[in-house]
Amino acid sequence: MRRIRGSQLKKGLLFSVTLVSLGLLDLVTTLVGTTYCGASEANPVLAGVTTATPLAFVGFKLLTIAFTGAMFYKIGNARVSGISSRSGVYLVQLTYSVALVFLTAVVTNNFIVVATLA
């Protein structure tokens, strides 16, 4: 039983690190695209902040990335300790998958935009 919990913890940590890494890639590619290539932020909430005060944009993104990574890691630990129901486990897995696919698409798009404009 201990071995299963350890492997599940490692799996949750790996996913959180992957999610944080994709968030950091999004941050870096967005900054490179907006600063050096003339691209614009597609998110209307962050569009003005990105160009007006890049430091505020970086701070906001870093806080968001850290919060999201910690939240998914904490949820993963709750699953390991047996707190979640079966439907809760499926919901967490679905949320993990959606977040991973979405961030992968965002980072891929950013790389394409930077490569096209560079």
Backbone as a ProteinNet text record, in pm:
[ID]
protein_1_A
[PRIMARY]
MRRIRGSQLKKGLLFSVTLVSLGLLDLVTTLVGTTYCGASEANPVLAGVTTATPLAFVGFKLLTIAFTGAMFYKIGNARVSGISSRSGVYLVQLTYSVALVFLTAVVTNNFIVVATLA
[TERTIARY]
82.4	0	86.7	195.5	283.7	346.1	381.2	443.2	346.6	220.2	119.2	105.5	100.2	88.3	209	328.6	449.8	447.6	405.1	401.6	294.1	182.7	77.5	123.9	198.9	253.6	350.2	435.5	530.4	456.5	349.8	269.2	206.6	152	93.7	197.8	315.9	424.6	471	482.9	523.8	424.1	295	195.2	203.4	218.8	228.7	350.9	463.6	585.2	566.1	499.2	471.2	382.1	279.7	187.9	259.9	343.2	420.4	517.8	582.6	676.5	606.1	488	412.3	369.2	331.7	296.4	413.9	531.8	652.3	687.4	671.1	693.9	595.4	471	371.7	416	461.2	508	624.6	723.9	843.4	810	734	701.9	612.9	524	440.6	527.3	618.8	707.2	795.8	852.5	937.1	854.2	736.3	651.1	606.3	566.1	516.2	629.4	742.6	853.5	937.8	970.1	1066.7	1006.3	888.4	833.9	710.1	659.8	542.5	411.1	410.9	286.6	202	77.5	-9.2	-69.9	-100.3	-162.6	-307	-347.9	-484.2	-584.6	-539.1	-626.8	-662.4	-789.4	-826.2	-803.2	-806.9	-783.9	-637.9	-547.3	-404.4	-340.4	-412.9	-354.8	-295.7	-368.3	-318.3	-201.1	-206.6	-99.4	28.6	16.6	134.3	220.1	157.4	234.7	265.8	174.7	194.7	295.4	278.1	367.6	404.3	507.4	547	581.4	633.9	668.2	542.8	436.2	309.5	256.1	270.5	228.3	306	437.1	520.4	479.2	458.8	417.2	284.3	187.2	55.8	64.9	139.2	153	223.8	330.4	402.8	313.9	235	141.7	37.6	-13.4	-112.6	-52.9	68.5	135.2	160.2	212.4	242.1	114.7	8.9	-117.6	-175.3	-175.2	-232.3	-153.5	-21.7	60.9	39.5	35.5	13.7	-125.6	-224.2	-360.6	-371.5	-315.7	-322.7	-243.1	-130.6	-52.7	-131.2	-195	-273.7	-392.1	-458.8	-570.9	-520.7	-404.2	-345.8	-318.7	-271.8	-246.9	-376.9	-483.4	-613	-659.8	-635.8	-673.7	-596.6	-467.9	-384.7	-432.2	-471.9	-512.7	-653.4	-719.8	-849	-966.3	-948.4	-1055.7	-1158.3	-1114	-1202.2	-1288.6	-1406.3	-1494.6	-1451.6	-1511.9	-1479.4	-1510.5	-1625	-1659.7	-1564	-1518.6	-1420.6	-1288.7	-1247.4	-1122.7	-1135.9	-1250.1	-1270.8	-1271.5	-1331.8	-1335.4	-1194.1	-1113.7	-974.8	-896.9	-911.2	-840.6	-883.8	-1011.9	-1061.3	-1003.2	-1000.4	-945.7	-797.3	-723.4	-581	-563.7	-643.1	-630.2	-663	-770.8	-810.4	-702.5	-649.6	-545.4	-420.6	-382.5	-263.5	-280.3	-393.6	-419.9	-425.8	-494.5	-507.8	-371.7	-292.8	-162.8	-68.5	-76.5	5.2	-32.9	-162.3	-208.5	-163.5	-172.2	-131.1	16.9	98.9	243.8	280.7	216.1	241.6	206.1	91.5	51.8	153.9	199.7	298.6	426.8	474.7	594.4	572.9	458	427.5	425.9	361.3	353.6	493	571.3	707.5	791.6	782.9	862	818	688.8	638.1	681.1	676.9	708.5	858.5	935.7	1079.9	1155.3
-119.4	0	125.7	124.7	240	268.6	162.9	179.5	246.4	208.8	270.1	418.2	450.9	591.5	671.4	614.6	683.8	707.9	609.1	626.9	727.2	729.3	827.2	968	981.8	1112.9	1161.2	1070.6	1106.9	1146	1074.9	1105.4	1244.5	1276.5	1408.6	1517.8	1491.3	1588.7	1608.7	1499.4	1509.6	1592.7	1570.7	1648.5	1795.4	1824.1	1963.1	2031.5	1961.3	2017.9	2040.3	1947	1963.7	2084.9	2099.2	2212.5	2344.8	2349.1	2470.6	2500.5	2398.4	2418.1	2475.8	2422.9	2476.4	2620.6	2651.2	2788.6	2882.9	2837.4	2920.5	2938.7	2832.7	2846	2944.9	2941.8	3038.1	3179.6	3199.9	3331.8	3379.9	3295.2	3335.1	3360.9	3271.4	3291.2	3413.3	3441	3561.4	3686.2	3687.9	3804.7	3824.8	3717.5	3727.7	3777.3	3720.5	3760.3	3905	3950.4	4087.8	4189.7	4152.7	4247.7	4259.1	4147	4147.9	4124.1	4065.6	4028.1	4106.3	4191.9	4270.9	4196.5	4083.8	4008.4	4077.4	4036.4	4091.7	3977.1	4005.5	3906.7	3885.9	3759.6	3729	3739.5	3725.1	3734.1	3881	3919.1	4060.2	4117.1	4032.7	4079.6	4120	4046.2	4071.8	4152.6	4179.7	4247.1	4383.4	4463.7	4596.2	4590.1	4497.1	4483.9	4435.6	4348	4290.8	4397.9	4491.7	4594.6	4714.3	4750.8	4870	4845.1	4738	4708	4560.2	4525.3	4384.1	4322.7	4403.1	4349.8	4304.4	4379.4	4339.6	4212.2	4202.9	4083.2	3961.5	3975.8	3865.3	3826.1	3923.6	3894	3821.4	3869	3806.1	3662.7	3643.4	3509.2	3414.8	3462.9	3377.2	3336.5	3430.3	3396.1	3294.4	3314.1	3221.9	3083.3	3077.6	2949.6	2878.1	2950.3	2889.8	2840.2	2921.2	2882.5	2757.9	2755.3	2642.2	2514.5	2523.3	2405.8	2353.3	2443.8	2402.8	2343.3	2401.5	2351.6	2208.8	2183.9	2049.3	1950.4	1993.1	1904.3	1870.9	1970.6	1949.8	1856.9	1874.9	1787.9	1645.5	1630.2	1497.7	1429.3	1504.2	1447.8	1406.8	1482.3	1446.3	1313.4	1291.8	1165.7	1049.9	1070.2	963.1	921	1015.7	983.1	923.7	907	841.1	931.2	1062.5	1155	1165.6	1154.9	1179.9	1059.6	1088.1	982.9	942.9	838.4	791.3	899.4	966.8	1072.6	1190.7	1216.3	1322.2	1291.7	1165.7	1124.6	1147	1108.7	1129.6	1277.7	1359	1502.8	1562	1519.8	1567.9	1524.3	1400	1351.1	1426.6	1455.5	1533	1673.7	1735.7	1870.7	1872.2	1772	1759.4	1755.3	1669.3	1649.4	1776.4	1842.9	1966.8	2073.9	2088.7	2188.6	2157.7	2032.1	1992.2	2016.6	1978	1998.6	2148.1	2225.2	2369	2438.8	2413.5	2479.8	2435	2308.4	2261	2334.5	2353.4	2426.9	2572.7	2636.1	2776	2792.3	2706.2	2715.6	2686.3	2587.6	2557.1	2676.9	2738.3	2857.5	2969.9	2990.5	3095.2	3072.3	2947.6	2915.5	2941.1	2905.2	2927.6	3077.8	3156.1	3301.1	3364	3327.4	3383.5	3342.1	3217.1	3171.2	3241.9	3267.7	3335.1	3481.8	3548.5	3690.2	3720	3622.5	3645.3	3656.2
0	0	0	74.6	80.7	-55.8	-126.8	-258.1	-355.5	-349.3	-436.3	-405.2	-275.7	-238.2	-285.3	-269.5	-314.4	-464	-541.2	-686.9	-726.3	-652.4	-682.2	-648	-538.2	-503	-610.1	-658	-763.2	-891.4	-920.8	-1039.5	-1027.1	-909.3	-885.5	-893.1	-837.8	-843	-987	-1062.9	-1203	-1282.3	-1260.5	-1332.5	-1294.7	-1165.9	-1121.3	-1181.4	-1183.6	-1242.7	-1392.2	-1459.8	-1602.9	-1626.5	-1545.2	-1558.2	-1533	-1429.9	-1399.8	-1512.9	-1567.1	-1678.5	-1801.5	-1832.9	-1946.1	-1919.1	-1795.6	-1760.3	-1776.2	-1735.5	-1752	-1899.6	-1979.1	-2123.7	-2185.4	-2139	-2186.5	-2152.3	-2030.8	-1987.5	-2073.1	-2090.4	-2166.1	-2312.5	-2374.2	-2515.4	-2536.9	-2441.8	-2451.8	-2441.8	-2346.3	-2332.2	-2454.5	-2505.5	-2625.4	-2743.2	-2759.8	-2872.1	-2864.6	-2745.7	-2733.6	-2729.6	-2673.9	-2658.8	-2783.8	-2845.6	-2956.4	-3094.1	-3100.4	-3231.4	-3271.9	-3185.3	-3219	-3207.8	-3140.3	-3121.8	-3014.6	-3002.7	-2898.1	-2818.7	-2693.7	-2605.6	-2648.3	-2665	-2708.7	-2594.1	-2472.1	-2355.8	-2332.9	-2349.3	-2336.2	-2196.1	-2094	-1957.4	-1937.5	-1997.5	-1979.4	-2091.7	-2197.7	-2313.7	-2278.3	-2204.4	-2168.4	-2073	-1978.7	-1880.4	-1946.1	-2043.1	-2108.7	-2173	-2241.5	-2310.9	-2221.5	-2132.7	-2050.2	-1937.5	-1864.7	-1752.3	-1753.5	-1828.8	-1837.5	-1701.6	-1609.5	-1478.2	-1402.4	-1412.9	-1349.9	-1416	-1547.2	-1620	-1570.2	-1556.3	-1508.7	-1366.8	-1280	-1143.4	-1137.8	-1215.4	-1218.1	-1269.2	-1378.3	-1436.2	-1340.6	-1273.6	-1179.6	-1062.3	-1011.2	-902.8	-949.6	-1069.4	-1124.8	-1144	-1198.1	-1221.1	-1088.8	-990.1	-859.7	-792.2	-796.1	-733.7	-801.3	-932.8	-1005.7	-979.9	-985.3	-957.6	-817.1	-718.2	-579.4	-560.7	-626.3	-614.3	-668.1	-786.4	-842.3	-757.7	-703.2	-617	-490.7	-432	-309.9	-338.2	-450.2	-486.8	-507	-568.2	-586.6	-454.1	-354.9	-222.3	-154.6	-175.3	-117.2	-174.7	-302.9	-366.3	-305.8	-279.7	-226.3	-88	-6.2	130	136.2	23.7	20.1	53.1	47.8	82.3	-30.8	-153.7	-267.9	-301.4	-352.6	-400.9	-541.7	-591.4	-726.3	-830.5	-816.9	-912	-896.9	-773.6	-751.6	-820.4	-816.3	-883.5	-1033.8	-1091.3	-1234.9	-1270.2	-1185.9	-1210.5	-1207	-1110.5	-1102	-1224.7	-1266.9	-1385	-1510.7	-1522.3	-1635.9	-1633.8	-1515.9	-1503	-1536.7	-1487.3	-1522.4	-1673.8	-1737	-1882.2	-1959.4	-1922.2	-1990.5	-1973.8	-1852.2	-1827.4	-1908.3	-1913.6	-1988.3	-2137.9	-2192.2	-2335.2	-2367.1	-2283.6	-2307.4	-2304.1	-2202.3	-2192.9	-2304.3	-2343	-2454.9	-2583.2	-2606	-2724.2	-2719.4	-2602.1	-2587.6	-2615.4	-2556.4	-2575.9	-2720.8	-2781.8	-2923.1	-3010.5	-2984.4	-3058.6	-3040.4	-2917.7	-2893.6	-2971.6	-2974.1	-3050.4	-3199.7	-3250.4	-3392.6	-3423.4	-3337.6	-3359.1	-3353.4	-3253.9	-3241.7	-3361.8	-3404.1	-3519.9	-3648.3	-3662.6	-3782.1	-3785.5	-3671	-3667.1	-3657	-3615.6	-3597.1	-3726.8
[MASK]
++++++++++++++++++++++++++++++++++++++++++++++++++++++++++++++++++++++++++++++++++++++++++++++++++++++++++++++++++++++

